[in-house]
Amino acid sequence: MNTQGVLDQLLRAGQQVFAGGQGGGLSASQGALAGGALGVLLGNKKVRQYGGKALVYGGVAALGVLAYKAYGNWQARQPTAPRGEPRTLDRLPAAEAEVHSQAVLKALVAAAKADGHVDEQERALIEGEFSRLVPDADFASWLHTELQRPLDPAEVARAAQTEEMAAEMYLASVMVVDHAQFMERAYLDELARQLSLDMALKAELEAQAAR
């Protein structure tokens, strides 16, 4: 299951959805499919709101870069923070990047459900869009399971195997929720708690997402 490729197509689809152009290495058909899947998953309001962010335009690599910057800034300000090069998505070999990507996609699917807008009809639409984008039975089964799960920040957080992975999952979630909505803000705060994110790191990730 090439989750990294799926996630990269979704994030790069912003160039199709928002700029009206073709870029990021996607063909017109790939961009349309990925943009459609992203739109159905996140809802039109969210897509418009967050479409201009660097994450959407840069794909998986941009997510890693932003998480790396946030993590590095946090390390520099915290004397007791772990030292060493942060192992973020942009700096990992393929096998490890795949594990990180699956955790991030899991976080994205969960964040899309944070406002309660994903009903049975929308789940069917999301699965239909993804089945066209990714004709893979294993991925279809995985996505179906994730969409059917009750929203549980603790369950999402269990996918984080490292602090950097937790940071990437939280950063991706921050970029697709509506911070003005109480339910979504409450979900983010609980996710950060379940991920055991340091409050200063949480703030730095949110600052990177807002740029």
C-alpha positions in Angstrom: 0.0 0.0 0.0 1.8 3.2 -1.2 0.4 5.6 1.4 3.2 8.0 0.8 2.2 8.4 -2.8 -1.4 8.9 -2.0 -0.7 11.5 0.6 1.7 13.3 -1.7 -0.9 13.5 -4.4 -3.6 14.8 -2.0 -1.3 17.5 -0.6 -0.1 18.6 -4.1 -3.6 18.7 -5.4 -3.9 22.2 -3.9 -2.2 23.5 -7.1 -5.2 22.1 -9.1 -7.9 23.1 -6.6 -6.8 26.6 -5.8 -4.4 27.8 -8.4 -6.4 26.4 -11.3 -3.2 25.1 -12.9 -1.2 22.0 -13.3 1.9 21.5 -11.2 3.7 19.6 -8.6 4.3 16.7 -11.0 0.6 15.7 -11.3 -1.1 15.2 -14.6 -4.3 17.0 -15.2 -6.3 13.8 -14.5 -4.3 13.0 -11.3 -4.8 16.5 -10.1 -8.5 16.5 -10.7 -8.9 13.2 -8.9 -6.7 14.2 -6.0 -8.4 17.6 -5.7 -11.8 15.9 -5.8 -10.8 13.5 -3.1 -9.3 16.3 -0.9 -12.4 18.4 -1.4 -14.8 15.6 -0.4 -12.7 14.6 2.5 -12.2 18.0 4.0 -15.4 19.8 2.9 -15.5 22.9 0.6 -15.2 25.4 3.3 -12.0 23.9 4.7 -10.5 23.4 1.3 -11.0 27.1 0.5 -9.7 28.2 3.9 -6.5 26.2 3.9 -5.7 25.9 0.1 -3.1 28.6 0.1 -0.9 27.0 2.8 2.6 25.8 1.9 1.7 22.3 3.0 -1.0 21.9 0.3 1.3 23.2 -2.5 4.4 21.3 -1.5 3.2 17.8 -0.8 4.8 15.3 1.6 8.2 17.0 1.4 6.7 20.3 2.6 5.0 18.7 5.5 8.4 17.3 6.6 10.1 20.7 6.1 7.5 22.5 8.2 7.7 19.9 10.9 11.5 20.0 10.8 11.5 23.8 11.2 9.0 23.7 14.1 10.9 20.9 15.8 14.2 22.6 15.4 12.9 26.0 16.7 11.5 24.2 19.7 14.7 22.3 20.4 16.7 25.6 20.3 14.5 27.1 23.0 14.2 24.1 25.3 17.4 23.2 27.2 16.0 19.8 28.1 14.7 19.0 24.6 16.2 16.0 22.9 19.1 16.9 20.6 20.1 15.5 17.2 18.7 15.9 13.7 14.9 15.6 13.7 13.8 12.6 11.6 11.0 14.1 9.7 9.3 13.0 6.5 11.7 14.9 4.2 14.7 13.2 5.8 13.7 9.5 5.9 14.4 6.5 3.8 11.4 5.2 1.8 10.3 2.5 4.3 10.2 4.8 7.3 8.6 7.6 5.2 5.8 5.2 4.3 5.1 4.5 8.0 5.1 8.2 8.8 2.8 8.9 5.8 0.3 6.3 6.9 0.1 7.9 10.3 -0.3 11.4 8.8 -3.1 10.2 6.5 -4.8 8.6 9.5 -4.6 11.9 11.3 -6.0 13.7 8.2 -9.0 11.4 8.0 -9.7 11.8 11.7 -9.4 15.6 11.5 -11.9 15.6 8.7 -14.4 14.0 11.0 -13.8 16.4 13.9 -16.7 18.7 13.0 -19.1 15.7 12.6 -19.8 16.5 8.9 -18.8 13.0 7.5 -22.1 11.1 7.3 -22.8 7.8 5.5 -23.4 9.6 2.2 -20.1 11.5 2.5 -18.2 8.4 3.5 -19.4 6.8 0.3 -18.4 9.8 -1.8 -14.9 9.9 -0.2 -14.4 6.2 -0.8 -15.6 6.6 -4.4 -13.1 9.4 -5.0 -10.2 7.5 -3.5 -11.1 4.3 -5.4 -10.6 6.3 -8.6 -7.4 7.9 -7.4 -6.0 4.7 -5.8 -7.3 1.5 -7.4 -5.8 -0.6 -4.6 -7.9 -3.1 -2.6 -5.7 -2.9 0.5 -5.9 0.9 0.6 -9.6 0.8 0.0 -10.0 -1.6 3.0 -7.8 0.6 5.2 -9.7 3.8 4.2 -13.1 2.2 4.8 -11.9 1.1 8.3 -10.6 4.6 9.2 -13.8 6.3 8.0 -16.0 4.0 10.0 -14.0 4.4 13.2 -15.6 6.5 16.0 -13.6 9.7 16.4 -11.0 9.0 19.1 -7.9 11.2 19.5 -6.3 8.5 21.8 -6.7 5.9 19.0 -5.2 8.3 16.4 -2.3 9.2 18.7 -1.3 5.5 19.1 -0.1 5.6 15.5 2.7 8.0 16.5 5.9 6.0 17.1 8.3 8.9 17.5 8.0 12.5 18.7 8.7 13.7 15.1 5.9 11.5 13.8 3.6 13.0 16.5 4.6 16.5 15.4 3.8 15.7 11.7 0.4 14.2 12.6 -0.5 17.2 14.7 0.7 19.7 12.0 -1.3 18.0 9.3 -4.4 18.1 11.6 -3.9 21.8 12.4 -3.9 22.6 8.7 -7.3 21.1 7.9 -9.5 22.0 10.9 -11.5 25.2 11.4 -9.9 26.7 14.5 -13.0 28.9 15.1 -15.2 25.9 15.6 -15.3 24.7 19.2 -15.6 21.0 18.4 -12.6 21.1 16.1 -10.5 23.2 18.4 -11.3 20.8 21.3 -10.4 17.8 19.1 -7.0 19.4 18.3 -6.3 20.1 21.9 -7.1 16.6 23.0 -5.1 15.1 20.1 -2.0 17.2 21.2 -2.6 15.9 24.8 -2.8 12.3 23.6 0.3 12.7 21.4 2.1 14.0 24.6 3.2 17.1 22.7 5.1 19.6 24.7 3.1 22.8 24.9 5.9 24.9 23.4 6.2 22.4 20.5 2.4 22.5 20.0 2.6 26.3 19.7 5.5 26.2 17.3 3.7 23.7 15.0 0.6 25.9 15.0 2.8 28.9 14.2 4.3 27.1 11.2 0.9 26.1 9.9 -0.3 29.7 10.1 2.5 31.0 7.9 
